[in-house]
Amino acid sequence: MSDITSDTVGDGQARYDCIITGAGFTGLSAALELARTGKKVLVLESDSVPGGLAGTFEFRDGAIIEKFYHHWFNNDTYVPQLVHELGMDNDIVTLPSRTGMYFNGRHWRLSTPIDLLRFKPLSLLDRLRLGLLVFRVRRIKDWKSIEHLSIREWLEPLCGKNVFRIVWQPLLTSKFSIYAEAVNAVWMWKKLVLRGSTRDRKGGEQLAYFKGGFGRLARAIADEIERLGGAIRYNTRVTGVHAADGQLTAVETTDGPMSACQFLFTPSFAIIAAILEKAVPDAAGRAWIASLRRVAYLGNVCLVLQLDRSLSDTYWLNVNDPGFPFVGVIEHTNFDPPENYQGKHIVFLSRYVAAQDPLWSYGDEQYLDFALDHLKRMFPDLQRSWIEDFRVWRAEYAQAVTERNYSAYVPGPATPFSNVMISTMAQIYPEDRGTNYAIRDGRASGRALAVALSGALATTSTPDPARSRA
């Protein structure tokens, strides 16, 4: 490795109080906390824009949208709290969500309890079982009591084998691929509890969005960090580290080495392991690297279509037909209207894939052809000429796989280095990944780092109430 010169001051001291790897919402939230306390913070981001998976891009006509679909729930608290602090409350919009299911060659509306009662693929008894499921799920207060069970082992006795087979099994297979039988029950429990509490008085679901997209919110946070004296470097990848006496002294990047007193890493465990593995000091450190790699991930390939017309009036269409390769068809402009996107209609097609899936290596045009072949089964009138533009985005570590007893083996924020913390989407458990909890944990990490920098408490012993599993 090269000498540490590019980011130290004349007397050899670190130029930054803290360096944060990753400008997703976790890294940005942590950096904002540090910048507000007057700390010199640097955020390093390999992409050209902030926001991580919520980062945005432009179609050819200038319409801006997220690379991967996003919304938040009307009962989330951490996103609106941060938006309020930025003085952007008027940019939050709460909108009704139209959801449905494609099953056995037919579209079914499933937005309200009345829609559920009309869902004829299930018997009347099974429809009632499905409708009562949320109430039965809410009785569970201790999520650890079901963590040793798979989703099937927990859910089938609650709703019946037929409901599980028709409603849940196809979605789990699409979502988790080869890990569908390994994911523990807590993941589904949390989804059902959360979704059940977002309903209005008529049983409809209300979701929230940020005007201009989550990437615009990420940019606003980044601007505030820089206004407060922090720095963000884009197109800068962290490739390794320098360490001495149980601490990091610098990170090695594509722009050279950069030094700091404290460090926070926010990418996936696999990326963190690759960055730190050569620097861990002993067998305990190597065991910690192995614990990072113990957590399995699925990648995601997301096709974003810009159409000259709508496919349907449904925002979120779950696909429960066997053989359909996408977890759902998300027509974003049935949630946030087309006039916000140059009058065009935006559709996301999301597929979770294991690393060995051949689809991962498809070219963009090849993947579009693959997707359209299946999409035309659902929408027979669809023509390629409807497509004004499209993009294919890939995230290699999109979804951590929370297997049975996940809380017993997922690493916490501490690392083998006394001045290094980690905070990732794989650690927000029992929550599932989401912007709301990225902000929560990022802010908690930022506060802990600020305390460590003040000398009041060592980083590795700092309690993190946001990640408490008690």
Summary of the structure (lengths in Angstrom):
residues: 470
radius of gyration: 22.8
end to end distance: 42.1
largest distance: 76.5
contacts: 1584
relative contact order: 0.19
helix: 40%
strand: 25%
